[in-house]
């Protein structure tokens, strides 16, 4: 009986020059035996199972009337971690899975319903009370498994959610954000972030009142946090120091006494800190580790370029694009060219990987999977690139894969 071979090639590296020319560099294919061996590795370690790199070609044999069977050359012994992996796969995909070593069956776990007592949170304008909600970290900054975005999520389909807890949210709800935020100004000041958020003003406000104020972003023409810090009572600075969020909250909750303080000026920047998720921070550390190995200076993370990386991951996951196909479309060239003009950049490049959807349960980065791919590795260690943007993990509940992007700019 004849067999047919099904081959899936996962992506490549792409470079766009200012001339508008796109060059696609094929990544080297691995042998069928290496691809088969990756099946064994995926069953024995969660890390290998979670990373399906863009440089790998996977080949499986399928008969016309028989199911596909994975074959291995080495005996493998499954562990509790492997069973946790397959249970997670069952939970996320809402279907039955089987350990491919011992064939144990795993069914989706039913959620446990719990009730919590109602807690009343007292919000005051006192500086010492406001200080208690400063310097917090959200779970996306500390747990890579939280850095996944469902592109059809009703609350926020565009970005990870920075949740600083009930106390923080209570203070945020008590503030008049019109005093420090104007959506039209925010869209103009941070156009790539606005593109990622589809110019959704309500969700942009949520971004500003959570991570934006922690980064010291300017949300309106009338309030710059550094200008306020330079002109407010020094005792306020002694309390909040560089926790920018405290100044926004104090100003809004004490507006009657603070409205006379100068909060604008011509020489102030519109952002003073860049906060990365755990996924982005680990990815940046990995890229700069590779650059250090070849004596190339560290590359700088840029939050607007990260918004581009997130947008690329969102478009692939939401609209079912693969690899660099979206960027290859002529109608999308202006998006990249406008980005290059904004930064006076000579060229733009991107690396991408897409992985099995349930791999997001464990969280993953992509830099290590690019090391053995010449084109991807070259982008990471190329000294001409000055800025990097790194995405979080984007997935669609209707698709098998999740998406991750690195984006690079070559400044002139």
C-alpha positions in Angstrom: 0.0 0.0 0.0 1.4 3.4 -0.9 2.2 5.9 1.8 1.9 9.6 1.4 4.2 12.0 3.3 2.8 15.0 5.1 5.5 17.7 5.7 4.9 20.9 7.7 7.5 23.7 7.5 7.2 26.2 10.3 8.1 29.7 9.1 11.3 31.5 8.1 13.0 34.8 8.7 12.1 38.0 6.9 13.8 41.3 6.3 12.2 44.5 4.8 14.5 47.2 3.5 13.5 50.8 3.1 13.3 50.2 -0.6 10.2 48.1 0.1 12.0 44.9 -1.0 11.2 41.8 1.0 13.7 39.0 1.2 12.7 35.6 2.5 15.5 33.4 3.7 14.7 29.7 3.9 15.8 28.0 7.1 17.7 24.7 6.9 15.5 21.6 7.0 16.3 18.9 9.5 16.4 15.2 8.5 13.3 13.0 8.9 15.1 11.0 11.6 15.8 14.2 13.6 12.1 15.1 13.2 11.1 11.7 14.4 13.4 11.9 17.4 11.7 15.2 18.4 8.6 13.2 19.0 10.3 11.2 21.7 11.8 14.3 23.2 8.4 16.0 23.3 7.0 13.0 25.3 9.7 13.0 27.8 10.3 16.7 28.6 7.8 19.5 28.8 10.3 22.0 27.5 10.9 20.2 24.2 7.2 19.7 23.8 6.4 23.3 24.3 8.7 24.7 21.6 8.0 23.9 18.0 10.6 26.1 16.3 10.3 27.9 13.0 13.4 26.2 11.8 12.1 22.6 12.1 10.6 20.5 9.4 8.3 17.7 10.8 7.7 14.7 8.7 5.2 11.9 9.4 4.1 8.9 7.4 0.4 8.3 6.8 -1.3 5.5 5.0 -4.5 6.0 3.1 -6.7 4.1 5.4 -4.7 3.7 8.6 -4.2 6.2 11.4 -0.9 8.0 11.7 1.4 6.4 14.3 4.5 8.1 15.7 7.5 5.8 15.9 10.5 6.1 18.2 13.8 4.4 18.2 14.5 4.7 21.9 12.3 3.4 24.8 11.0 6.3 26.9 9.7 6.3 30.5 7.1 8.9 31.3 7.1 10.9 34.5 4.6 12.8 36.6 5.7 16.0 34.7 4.8 14.3 31.4 1.3 13.4 32.8 0.9 17.0 34.0 1.7 18.1 30.5 -1.0 15.9 28.9 -3.5 16.8 31.5 -2.9 20.5 30.7 -3.4 19.7 27.0 -6.7 18.1 27.8 -7.8 21.1 29.9 -6.9 23.8 27.4 -8.2 22.0 24.3 -11.3 20.6 26.1 -10.7 17.2 24.7 -9.4 13.8 25.7 -5.6 13.2 25.4 -3.3 10.2 25.9 0.2 9.9 27.1 2.1 8.7 24.0 4.4 6.5 26.2 2.1 4.7 28.6 -1.2 5.6 26.8 -2.8 6.8 30.0 -6.1 8.7 29.3 -6.6 12.3 30.4 -10.0 14.1 30.3 -10.6 17.8 30.8 -10.8 18.8 34.4 -14.0 20.4 35.5 -13.6 23.9 37.1 -14.1 24.1 40.8 -16.6 26.8 41.8 -15.7 28.8 44.9 -17.2 31.8 46.6 -15.3 34.5 48.4 -16.7 36.7 51.2 -17.3 40.3 50.1 -14.5 42.7 51.3 -15.0 46.4 51.5 -11.9 48.3 50.6 -11.5 51.8 52.1 -10.0 54.3 49.6 -8.5 57.5 51.0 -6.6 60.4 49.7 -3.9 60.1 52.4 -0.4 59.8 51.0 0.5 56.9 53.3 -2.5 54.9 52.1 -1.7 55.6 48.5 1.9 54.4 49.1 0.6 50.9 49.9 -0.6 50.4 46.4 2.8 51.5 44.9 5.6 49.3 43.6 3.3 46.3 43.0 3.9 43.7 40.3 1.3 42.0 38.2 1.4 38.2 37.5 2.5 38.8 33.9 5.7 40.4 35.2 6.6 37.4 37.3 5.0 34.3 35.7 5.6 33.4 32.1 2.5 31.2 32.0 0.4 34.3 32.5 1.8 35.9 29.3 -0.7 34.4 26.9 -3.4 36.4 25.0 -6.6 34.9 23.6 -7.3 37.0 20.5 -11.0 36.4 21.0 -11.1 37.2 24.7 -14.1 39.5 25.5 -12.2 41.6 28.1 -9.0 42.3 26.2 -8.2 40.4 23.0 -5.2 42.6 22.2 -2.8 42.4 25.1 -2.0 40.8 28.4 -3.8 42.2 31.4 -1.8 43.9 34.1 -3.7 43.1 37.3 -2.3 44.7 40.5 -5.0 43.4 42.8 -8.3 44.5 44.4 -6.8 47.4 46.5 -5.2 48.9 43.4 -8.3 48.5 41.4 -10.4 50.1 44.1 -8.1 53.2 44.1 -8.1 53.3 40.3 -12.0 53.2 40.2 -12.1 56.1 42.7 -10.1 58.4 40.5 -11.2 60.9 37.8 -9.0 59.8 34.9 -10.1 62.8 32.8 -7.7 64.8 34.8 -4.6 63.0 33.4 -5.8 61.0 30.4 -7.1 62.0 26.9 -7.5 59.1 24.5 -6.8 61.1 21.4 -3.5 62.3 22.9 -2.6 58.8 23.9 -3.2 57.5 20.4 -1.1 60.2 18.8 1.7 59.8 21.4 1.9 56.0 21.2 0.7 55.1 17.6 1.9 51.5 17.6 0.2 50.7 20.9 -2.9 52.3 19.5 -2.6 50.1 16.4 -2.3 47.0 18.6 -5.4 48.1 20.5 -7.4 49.0 17.3 -7.8 52.5 18.6 -10.1 51.2 21.3 -10.3 54.1 23.7 -11.8 52.2 26.6 -9.1 49.5 26.5 -6.3 52.2 26.0 -7.5 53.8 29.2 -7.3 50.4 31.0 -3.7 50.1 29.6 -2.9 53.6 30.9 -4.4 53.2 34.4 -2.5 49.9 34.9 0.9 49.5 33.2 0.9 53.0 31.6 1.1 54.9 34.9 3.8 52.5 36.2 5.9 53.4 33.2 5.3 57.1 33.7 3.6 57.5 30.4 2.1 60.9 29.5 -1.7 60.4 29.1 -2.7 63.9 28.2 -1.3 67.3 27.1 -2.0 68.7 30.5 -0.2 66.3 32.8 3.4 65.0 32.7 4.4 63.1 35.7 8.0 64.4 35.7 6.8 68.0 35.5 4.6 67.3 38.5 7.4 65.7 40.4 9.6 68.7 39.7 7.0 71.2 41.1 5.1 69.4 43.8 5.8 69.4 47.5 9.2 67.6 48.0 7.6 65.5 50.7 5.5 63.8 48.1 8.6 62.7 46.2 10.2 61.5 49.5 7.2 59.1 49.8 6.8 57.9 46.2 10.3 58.1 45.0 10.3 56.6 41.4 7.0 54.8 41.8 5.3 57.0 39.2 1.9 55.5 39.7 1.7 57.1 43.2 2.0 60.6 41.8 -0.9 60.1 39.4 -3.2 58.7 42.2 -2.2 61.5 44.6 -2.8 64.2 42.1 -6.2 62.9 41.1 -7.4 62.1 44.7 -6.1 65.5 45.9 -6.9 67.6 42.9 -8.4 70.5 44.9 -5.0 71.1 46.6 -2.8 70.0 43.7 -4.4 71.7 40.7 -2.2 74.8 41.1 1.0 72.7 40.7 2.6 73.1 37.3 2.3 69.8 35.4 3.5 70.6 31.9 6.6 71.8 30.2 8.4 71.7 26.8 11.4 69.6 27.7 9.7 66.5 29.3 9.6 63.1 27.8 6.4 61.2 27.3 7.6 57.9 28.9 10.1 57.3 31.6 10.2 53.5 32.1 9.5 50.4 30.1 7.9 47.5 31.9 8.3 44.0 30.3 6.3 40.9 30.9 8.2 37.8 32.2 8.0 36.4 28.6 9.6 39.6 27.1 12.2 39.9 29.9 13.4 36.3 29.5 13.4 36.6 25.7 15.5 39.8 25.9 18.0 38.2 28.3 18.4 35.3 25.9 19.0 37.4 22.8 21.5 39.6 24.6 23.3 36.4 25.9 23.8 35.3 22.3 25.0 38.8 21.4 27.5 38.8 24.2 28.9 35.4 23.1 30.0 37.1 19.8 31.0 40.4 21.4 28.1 42.4 20.1 26.6 45.1 22.3 23.2 44.5 24.0 20.2 45.4 22.0 17.7 47.8 23.6 14.0 46.9 24.2 11.5 49.4 22.8 7.9 49.3 24.0 6.5 50.7 20.8 8.4 48.1 18.8 7.1 45.5 21.2 3.6 46.7 20.4 4.5 46.0 16.7 5.6 42.5 17.7 2.4 42.0 19.6 0.4 43.3 16.7 2.1 40.9 14.3 1.4 37.9 16.7 -2.2 39.1 17.0 -2.8 39.4 13.2 -1.4 35.8 12.7 -3.5 34.4 15.4 -6.7 36.3 14.8 -6.7 36.2 11.0 -5.1 32.8 10.5 -1.9 34.1 8.8 1.3 31.9 8.9 4.8 33.0 9.3 5.6 36.2 7.4 2.7 36.0 4.9 1.0 39.1 6.4 4.2 41.2 5.9 4.7 39.9 2.4 1.3 41.3 1.4 1.9 44.5 -0.6 -1.0 46.3 1.1 0.8 46.0 4.5 4.1 47.4 3.3 3.2 50.9 4.3 2.7 49.8 7.9 6.4 48.8 8.1 7.7 51.7 6.1 5.9 54.2 8.3 7.4 52.5 11.3 10.9 52.9 9.8 10.3 56.5 9.0 9.1 57.2 12.5 12.4 56.0 13.9 14.5 57.0 10.9 15.4 53.4 10.5 17.2 51.8 7.5 15.4 48.4 7.8 13.0 46.2 9.7 13.3 42.5 10.4 11.2 39.9 12.2 11.6 36.4 13.6 8.5 34.3 14.3 7.6 30.9 15.7 4.3 29.2 16.2 3.8 26.5 18.6 1.2 24.0 19.8 -1.6 26.0 21.5 -1.6 24.1 24.7 2.1 24.9 25.1 1.2 28.3 26.6 0.2 26.4 29.8 4.0 26.1 30.5 5.0 29.3 28.9 7.8 29.5 26.4 10.4 31.7 24.8 11.7 31.5 21.2 15.3 32.6 21.3 16.7 29.1 22.1 14.8 27.5 19.2 16.4 30.1 16.8 20.0 29.3 17.7 20.3 26.5 15.1 18.7 28.5 12.3 21.2 30.6 10.5 18.7 33.4 9.4 17.0 33.7 12.8 20.2 33.6 14.7 21.8 36.2 12.4 18.9 38.6 13.1 19.4 38.2 16.9 23.2 38.8 16.9 23.5 41.3 14.0 25.2 44.4 15.3 23.3 46.7 12.9 20.1 46.2 14.8 19.7 48.8 17.6 16.1 48.1 18.9 14.1 45.0 19.5 10.4 44.4 20.2 9.3 41.2 21.7 5.7 39.8 21.8 3.8 37.8 24.3 2.1 34.6 23.3 -1.0 35.0 21.1 -3.4 32.2 20.3 -6.9 31.6 18.9 -9.2 29.0 20.6 -10.1 27.9 17.0 -6.5 27.2 15.9 -3.9 24.6 16.8 -1.0 27.0 17.1 0.1 30.0 19.2 2.3 32.8 17.8 5.4 34.6 19.1 7.4 37.4 17.3 10.7 39.2 17.6 10.9 42.6 15.7 14.1 44.5 14.9 15.0 48.0 13.7 18.3 49.1 12.1 18.6 52.8 13.1 20.4 55.0 10.6 
